[in-house]
Each structure stands twice: as structure tokens, then as C-alpha cells.
Amino acid sequence: MATTELHKPGVAQPPRPRASRKPVSAGRIALYVTLSVISLLMVVPFIWMVLTSLKTPVEIASQDAGLLPEHWEFGNYAEALKAAPFATYARNSFIIATSHTVLNLVIASMAGYALARIRFRGSEVIFYLFIAALMIPTYTKVLPEFLIVRFMPLAGGNDLFGQGGSGWLDTWWALIVPGAVTPFAVFLFRQFYLDLPVELEEAARLDGLGEFRIYARIMTPQVKPALITVALLTFESSWNNFLWPLLVTRTDSLRVIQVGLSVFKTENGPQWHFLMAGTTLATLPMVVLFLIGQRYFVQGFATAGLK
């Protein structure tokens, strides 16, 4: 086909019209301003915590103290770490949080897949039971779980009826098993598995794959936002858990970092400079994890309730 006159080499081309930019609406501006204010309000307590950790006790107690420290006491962090075996506490918290995360991802994803993709008698009833479990306040479950751990048969010197010993108290079992699976994780995985097209599993069955291989190799890689969301929420909840480790442990070798921070609450009042320094160190890992997985985290919550 002959080249047209406008497209011949050496012929100047007419300028292309620029795409007109749509003006930003007043509602969108108001939304941005509102979100910016909310974000600032959320960040202010963390800023205050970090700045307080760098002040002296005299400056913290002073009524005329400003937001910024007059003398930046970076040594508060070193002194806080010496006040208790925080390396042991951090190790314990990491082991427990990692164990909970791995177990929750594996077991909850299997349960969510079964409820979403496998039709069996009673599946709807089981799903509604998981929904009902979401409505139970956390602290109402503490006493029954403690009694189960305390009277665990054939553990910690207990007999077959759970009498005579201490059960799982002051053991890794008490710290890991009760928080291994959460109803919310099962619910979230089920919602994501429901969104996947049925053609994926039909094609996999035609290729001769069994149910477990379909779950592990075909369907689960498609729900990456759910995996990241559950992992972040589980790790955060386990890392920040205070009450349960306090109830079921007695020795420093099994204490977690949140319980360790209580050493700075003395009879004369909290040692705020050390307490804020320790809290900053305990918060830092979660901030880093959320920054790494924030895109999948937001996507996971945005699409969790579509079905």
C-alpha cells in the first residue's frame, strides 16, 4: 500500500492534541484531606513514643518539657536491653509468632479450601459455626483454654484424667497450640477460594491431579493476598500477645517480649524512658513487616467480602 503524504519521510507531522486532564473534584480533595488528618493522628503516638524514649527521666517528669528532647539520650536503648534478658524474650516471641503463622496458614487454608470448593454434608453448618466463633470475645475464652492446658491428660505429670501435675503450663505447647488456628483466617481463605474460577480445578482434574495437589499447586498460589494478610495479622497478634503468655509461663526462659516490658513498671512508677525504648524496639519488627506486605494486605481486605 502506498505511503500517504502525511507519513512520508521528511514531512512534518502535525502535533498531537494533549489529553485534557480532568479537574480534581471537591469531594476527592476532601477525601484526601480527611485521610491525611487521620494518618497524622495515627502516627502521632508513635512519634511521641520514640521521642520520649530519647529523653531523661527528669525531662519526662518536667511540666515544661517540649515534644523534642533537650538532650538526646540514645543510651536509653542500651540500658533498657540490660535491664532484662530481652534477647531471650525476643527469641521466644519470634518462635511463637512464626509457629502460629505457619500453622494458621496451613490449617486455615486447608479448611477454607474445603469449605469453598468441596461439597459435603454439613459444610454450611460448619461454616456458620466458624462465623459464630468470630463473635466470641477473646477474653471470654481465656479461662476455658487455661483449664484445658492445666488439666491436659498425660502431660506435665498429669494422669489420664488430667490430675496430679501441671499439664502444659510453662511449656512451649501452652504457648503455641491454643493460638494455632483462628476462625477469621478460615473465613478469609474461604472467601478467596470462592472467587477462583471453577475452570481451574476442572482442568486440573482432567490432567489427573488429586484434590490435595489441586489445593496446593493450582488454587493456593492464586490467593497470595489472603496468604499475606493472614500471615501479617497472625504474626502481629502473636507478637503483641501479653495476657496468655503471662498466665501460662513462670520462668524467664519462656517469657515473651511483651511480658518482659513489665519489668520497667516498678513500685515507684513506670520508668518511662526505658519503657518507651523497649516498646519502640518491640514495635519495629511489625512496622517493617507491614511496610513490606502493605499492598497485599490492603488487597486482601478489599476483596475479602465479595462473596
N, C-alpha and C positions, 0 to 999 in steps of 0.2 A: 504494500500500500504506500502511496506517495506521501512524503512528509509534508504536512501543511506549512503554510507560510510562517505561522507564528512559532513553529517548533524548529525552523531551520537554524543551523549554527550561525552565530554572529548576529542574529536578530534579537533585539532587546525584548525581554519578556515584561508584560505589564505586572505591576506589583499586586501581590495577593492581598485581598482585604483581610485585615486583622479581625480575629474573633472578638466580638464585643463581650466585655466582662459584665456579668450580672451584678448589679449593686447588692451589697450585703443588707439584708432586711434588718429592721429594728429588733425583731424577735430573736434573730440569731445573735445579734450584738448583746442583747440582754442575757441570752443563754451563756455566752462566753464570759460575760462579767460575773454572772452568778456562780459558774463553775470555778472561776479564778478565785473568788472570795471563799468558796467552800474549801478549795485546795489549800489556800493560805491558812484557814482556820485549822485544817488537819495537820499542817506542817509545823505550826507554831509550838505545840507541846514538845515535839522532837527537838526543835531548835533550843527551847528553854532547857530541856534535859541535858543537851550537850554542853551548853554554856554554863549551866550550874555545876556540871562535873569538873569544870576548869577553874572553879572559884575556891577560895579558902573558907574554912568554917566561920571565921569572923565576918567575912564579907557576906556570906549567905544569911547570917543572923542579923546583919545590919538592916535597919529600916530604910536607909538611904541608898541601898545597893541598886545599881542600874542593871540593865539587861546584860551588858558586856562586862566581863571580869576586869578588875583593875590590875590584877596580877594573874597571868595565865599559868595555872598550876597543872602542867601536864604530868607531873609526878603522882597525881591522884590515881591515875590508872595503874601505875606500878605498885603503889601502896595497897590499892584495892585487891589486886591479884595476890598479894602476900597475905592478906587477912584470912584467907580460906583456900583450900585446895581447889581453885576454880578450874584448873586443868582437868582434874578428875570429874568435877561436876559437868563441864562442857563435853567431855568424852561420853559420860553416861547419857546426857541429853541427846547427843548426836546418835548414839547407838539405838536409843529408844525411838527417836523420831524417824530414823531411817528404817527400822524394823516395822514400825506402824505404817509407813508409807508404802513399802514393798508389799506387805501383807494386804493392805487395803486395796492397792492397785490390782493385785492378782485375784483375790477372792471376790471383791466387789464387781470387778469387770466380768468375771465368770457368771456371777449371779445376775447382773444386769443383762448380759447376753442371753442367758436362759429365759429370763422374763420377757425379753423383747422379741426374740427370734424363734423360740421353741414353744410350740403349743402343747400344753399338757394339762391335765385336770387339776384344778386348784391354783393355776398360775395367777389368775386375777385376785384371788383371796390372799395369796402370799404377797402380791404387790401392795394391796391395801393395808396389810399388816406392816409393811415397811413404811408406808405413808403414816400410819398411826404411830409408829415408833419415832418419827420425826417430831411429833407433838409432845413427847415426854420430856419435861425439863431435865437438864443434865444432872442437877444436884439431887433430884429425887432417886436417881439410880445409884448414887454413891453407896448408900447403906446396903442394899441387896448385893451389889458387887463385892463389897468388903466382906460380907458374911460368906459368900461363895468362896472367896480367896482364903479366908481364915479357916473354913471347915472343909477344904479340899481333901477328899479321901486319899489315903496312902501318900501324902506329901507332908514334908516337914515334921515327921514323927506322928502324924495322924493315923488312926486305924481306918478300917474300911468304912466306918460311919463318920469319919471326919473329927474324931475326938482324940485328945491326948497330946496334941502337938500344936504347931503354929501354922500349918498349911503352907501356903505360898507366900506368907508375909516375909518381907525383907529378902525377896528373891527376884531374879530377872523375870520369872514367869508372871508375877503380880504386876510388874511394870509394863509388860509387852502384851500379854494375851487379852486383857479386858478392852484395850483400845485398838484391836487388830482390824476390825471392820466397822464402818459407820453406815447407817441407813441412807444418809444423804448421798454417799458415794454410789450405792446401788441404784438409787433413783436417778442420779445424773447419768450414769452409764446406760441405764435403760432408755432414757430419752434420746441419747445419741445413737444407740444401736437401732432405734425405731426409725431414725431419719435416713438410714442407709438403704439404697435401692435393693429390692429383692433379687434383681438380676445378678448381683454379685455372688450370692450364695448358690443360686441355681446353676450358674456357670461353673462354680467350684465343685458342685456335686456331679455335674456332667464329666468333670475331669477326674472324678474318683476320690475326691478329698472327703475325709470323715468330718464329723461335727467339730471335734476339737481343733483340727487343722484349719477348718474354715474360720473358727473363732480367733485362733492365734495368728494365722498368716494372712487372712483375707480381710476380716472385719475390724479387728482391733487396730491395725495400722491406720485405718480411716478415721479413728476417733481421737486423734492426737490432742485436740483442745481439751477433751474430757480427761485424758491421762494427765496433762499438765495441771489442769485445775484441781483435780483430786489430790495430786502429789503435793501441790503447794499448800492447799488447805489442811491436809493431814499433817504435813511436816510442821506447819505453823502451830496447829492446835497442840500437837505433842510437845513441841519445843517450849511452848509457853505454859504447859500444864504445871500447876502448883499443888492443888489440893490432893489429888490422888497419890502422887509420889510422896507427899508429906505423910499421908495416912499409912501407907504400906511399907515404908522403909524406916530403919532405925539407925543404920550405920552410915558413916560418911562415904564409904566405898560405893554406895548405891544412890547417894543423893544426886539431885539434878541441879542445874544452874539456877532455876527459879527459886528453889528452896534455899540454895546457897546464899542468895541475896539477902535472906533474912538475918544473916549474921551482922549486918550493919544497923539493925534495929535494936539498940541497947536499952537498958533501963533509963538512961538519961535522955533518951530520944534518938531519932534516926541520925546517923552520920550521913548527911545529905550529899556531901561531896563524893564520898566513896560509893554510896548507894546509886547515885546518878552515873558515876563512872562504870560501875558494874552493869547497870541496866543498859547503858549505851553499848557496851561490848556484847551483851546478850541479844540486843535488838539488831545489831549489824548484820548477822547472817541472814535474817529474814528479809531485810531490806534488799540485800544483794540478790536473793532468790526471786523476789517479786519483780525486781528490775529486769532480770533475765527472762522470766516467763510471763511478763505482763500481757503480751499480745495474745497468747493462747488463753491466758486467764480471763481476759475480757471477752474473748470469743466464746469461751466455754459457758459463761453466764448468760451471754446474749442469746445463745441458741438452745439453752437447756430446756426451756418450757414451750418449744414449738409444737410438740405433740403431747 
